[in-house]
Amino acid sequence: MSKVIYSSPENLKELFQLLEQDQAATLWAGGTDLTVKLENKKIKVSHIINLKNVKELDFITASETIRIGALTSIRKLETSNLMQTEYPLLAQASHGLGSWQIRTLATFGGNLANAAPSAETATPILVLNGTMIIKGKNTERKVPAAEFFRGPGQTVLKQGEVLTEVELPKLTSDFKSIYLKHSLRRSMDIALVGVACALRLDGDKCLEARIGLGAVAPTPIRVPKTEQFLTDKTLTTSMIAEASRLAVEECRPIDDIRATASYRRELVQVLVKRALTSLVKDGGSDENTD
Ligand SMILES: Cc1cc2nc3c(=O)[nH]c(=O)nc-3n(C[C@H](O)[C@H](O)[C@H](O)COP(=O)(O)OP(=O)(O)OC[C@H]3O[C@@H](n4cnc5c(N)ncnc54)[C@H](O)[C@@H]3O)c2cc1C
């Protein structure tokens, strides 16, 4: 058995020095995805760099924008008052990830960098128009969340780069948001379909719609035609039903071990309808939806 080098940098400077010496080293945050991959022999590691002591990456700050460090635990996202009030969809998505033991270990950056099409926090970030901050030794680039994911397990991250934080614009107070997930088991299971939805509402009228879907395409996606269809419309029952049908047309699910593509399409229709209905009921004095 070959030796594995283990490093535990205390700050970003040390981290980038280590990465410069060994760009093929594996970044280890909570390890909840990596442990499973190692166990299943899906990856080989020669050098693990544990990020846990790089405290500079563990923060949530709010000023003009809200910034969330990559090392922030999913449990913190779930329980943060700021997340619950500013971005209920992100707090709800975090609440649905694994068990509390997993959420305590698992990090925001790990969930995003792992780039599973079902990644719970990815669709909220798309809907919130997040910007990913990516740093290398002497570089920094900002990538819109919509351009970050490249395919299952693939992102724009290059060797030697680290996702350090995600920057999120604040939503105006007329936005309402929700995250819904359906999985085979009620807990401890990844989404068959995840739906993140934010609507800017004036009573029952939709001024802006943002909808993200997880696990129905090679990456988490937005559904622009559906969003456009809803914009400037009064959200009646029939309008919502039509929008949920449109969302199905915009996704590209596959058959896999968990579900068939056609079942996933059914789920998209049901969950988008449920999300829109609940936001209108919550946000307006609506009697048009059931
Ligand atoms: C029992 C169980 C249940 C789960 N349930 C769910 C679920 O319901 N929903 C869901 O979405 N996921 C689920 N997961 C998957 C996993 O817990 C999450 O994806 C978690 O957020 C990963 O974070 P981590 O810190 O553990 O990542 P790690 O395993 O440490 O890393 C994951 C990947 O990201 C890379 N990485 C980590 N941090 C950075 C960074 N800052 N910059 C660049 N690359 C980085 C690593 O190198 C690795 O390739 C589950 C896992 C388990 C074991």
The ligand as an SDF file (V2000), in Angstrom:
LIG
                    3D

 53 58  0  0  0  0  0  0  0  0999 V2000
  -24.7110    9.6110    4.3600 C   0  0  0  0  0  0  0  0  0  0  0  0
  -24.5570   10.7730    3.4230 C   0  0  0  0  0  0  0  0  0  0  0  0
  -25.6780   11.5020    3.0520 C   0  0  0  0  0  0  0  0  0  0  0  0
  -25.5550   12.5700    2.1720 C   0  0  0  0  0  0  0  0  0  0  0  0
  -26.6770   13.2580    1.8120 N   0  0  0  0  0  0  0  0  0  0  0  0
  -26.5850   14.2880    0.9580 C   0  0  0  0  0  0  0  0  0  0  0  0
  -27.7500   15.0010    0.5610 C   0  0  0  0  0  0  0  0  0  0  0  0
  -28.8660   14.7210    0.9970 O   0  0  0  0  0  0  0  0  0  0  0  0
  -27.5890   16.0350   -0.3160 N   0  0  0  0  0  0  0  0  0  0  0  0
  -26.3570   16.3960   -0.8170 C   0  0  0  0  0  0  0  0  0  0  0  0
  -26.2770   17.3510   -1.6010 O   0  0  0  0  0  0  0  0  0  0  0  0
  -25.2400   15.7140   -0.4510 N   0  0  0  0  0  0  0  0  0  0  0  0
  -25.3250   14.6940    0.4080 C   0  0  0  0  0  0  0  0  0  0  0  0
  -24.1800   14.0050    0.7670 N   0  0  0  0  0  0  0  0  0  0  0  0
  -22.9100   14.3710    0.1680 C   0  0  0  0  0  0  0  0  0  0  0  0
  -21.9920   15.2810    1.0230 C   0  0  0  0  0  0  0  0  0  0  0  0
  -22.2770   15.1740    2.4010 O   0  0  0  0  0  0  0  0  0  0  0  0
  -22.1050   16.7630    0.5910 C   0  0  0  0  0  0  0  0  0  0  0  0
  -21.8620   16.9180   -0.7760 O   0  0  0  0  0  0  0  0  0  0  0  0
  -21.1420   17.6450    1.4200 C   0  0  0  0  0  0  0  0  0  0  0  0
  -21.5790   18.9730    1.4100 O   0  0  0  0  0  0  0  0  0  0  0  0
  -19.7060   17.6040    0.9120 C   0  0  0  0  0  0  0  0  0  0  0  0
  -18.9380   18.4920    1.7000 O   0  0  0  0  0  0  0  0  0  0  0  0
  -17.5700   18.0350    2.3800 P   0  0  0  0  0  0  0  0  0  0  0  0
  -17.0300   19.2180    3.0750 O   0  0  0  0  0  0  0  0  0  0  0  0
  -17.7530   16.8020    3.1920 O   0  0  0  0  0  0  0  0  0  0  0  0
  -16.7310   17.7080    1.0490 O   0  0  0  0  0  0  0  0  0  0  0  0
  -15.4370   16.7860    0.8860 P   0  0  0  0  0  0  0  0  0  0  0  0
  -15.8280   15.3560    0.8530 O   0  0  0  0  0  0  0  0  0  0  0  0
  -14.3580   17.1900    1.8310 O   0  0  0  0  0  0  0  0  0  0  0  0
  -14.9940   17.2800   -0.5810 O   0  0  0  0  0  0  0  0  0  0  0  0
  -15.8340   17.0600   -1.7120 C   0  0  0  0  0  0  0  0  0  0  0  0
  -15.0570   17.5010   -2.9700 C   0  0  0  0  0  0  0  0  0  0  0  0
  -14.9050   18.9010   -2.9940 O   0  0  0  0  0  0  0  0  0  0  0  0
  -13.5210   19.2670   -3.0250 C   0  0  0  0  0  0  0  0  0  0  0  0
  -13.4250   20.4600   -2.1900 N   0  0  0  0  0  0  0  0  0  0  0  0
  -13.8510   20.6150   -0.9160 C   0  0  0  0  0  0  0  0  0  0  0  0
  -13.7220   21.8720   -0.5220 N   0  0  0  0  0  0  0  0  0  0  0  0
  -13.1710   22.5580   -1.5450 C   0  0  0  0  0  0  0  0  0  0  0  0
  -12.8120   23.9170   -1.7510 C   0  0  0  0  0  0  0  0  0  0  0  0
  -12.9910   24.8600   -0.7980 N   0  0  0  0  0  0  0  0  0  0  0  0
  -12.2900   24.2720   -2.9530 N   0  0  0  0  0  0  0  0  0  0  0  0
  -12.1160   23.3510   -3.9340 C   0  0  0  0  0  0  0  0  0  0  0  0
  -12.4600   22.0570   -3.8060 N   0  0  0  0  0  0  0  0  0  0  0  0
  -12.9850   21.6640   -2.6210 C   0  0  0  0  0  0  0  0  0  0  0  0
  -12.7770   18.0400   -2.5000 C   0  0  0  0  0  0  0  0  0  0  0  0
  -11.4430   18.0000   -2.9860 O   0  0  0  0  0  0  0  0  0  0  0  0
  -13.6510   16.9330   -3.0470 C   0  0  0  0  0  0  0  0  0  0  0  0
  -13.3380   16.6930   -4.4040 O   0  0  0  0  0  0  0  0  0  0  0  0
  -24.2840   12.9160    1.6490 C   0  0  0  0  0  0  0  0  0  0  0  0
  -23.1360   12.1960    2.0400 C   0  0  0  0  0  0  0  0  0  0  0  0
  -23.2760   11.1360    2.9180 C   0  0  0  0  0  0  0  0  0  0  0  0
  -22.0470   10.3750    3.3250 C   0  0  0  0  0  0  0  0  0  0  0  0
  1  2  1  0
  2  3  1  0
  2 52  2  0
  3  4  2  0
  4  5  1  0
  4 50  1  0
  5  6  2  0
  6  7  1  0
  6 13  1  0
  7  8  2  0
  7  9  1  0
  9 10  1  0
 10 11  2  0
 10 12  1  0
 12 13  2  0
 13 14  1  0
 14 15  1  0
 14 50  1  0
 15 16  1  0
 16 17  1  0
 16 18  1  0
 18 19  1  0
 18 20  1  0
 20 21  1  0
 20 22  1  0
 22 23  1  0
 23 24  1  0
 24 25  2  0
 24 26  1  0
 24 27  1  0
 27 28  1  0
 28 29  2  0
 28 30  1  0
 28 31  1  0
 31 32  1  0
 32 33  1  0
 33 34  1  0
 33 48  1  0
 34 35  1  0
 35 36  1  0
 35 46  1  0
 36 37  1  0
 36 45  1  0
 37 38  2  0
 38 39  1  0
 39 40  1  0
 39 45  2  0
 40 41  1  0
 40 42  2  0
 42 43  1  0
 43 44  2  0
 44 45  1  0
 46 47  1  0
 46 48  1  0
 48 49  1  0
 50 51  2  0
 51 52  1  0
 52 53  1  0
M  END
$$$$
